[in-house]
Amino acid sequence: LLDAMTAYMAQMESEVLGKVDKLSRVGWDSYS
């Protein structure tokens, strides 16, 4: 159970980091 939880958390973290990376590449101009 702990391993599954760790894997889930790691997946979520990489997803969030991916979104942040995408945002920084696209630039904040599209959002302001």
ABEGO torsion letter per residue (X at the ends): XAAAAAAAAAAAAAAAAAAAAAAAAAEAAAAX
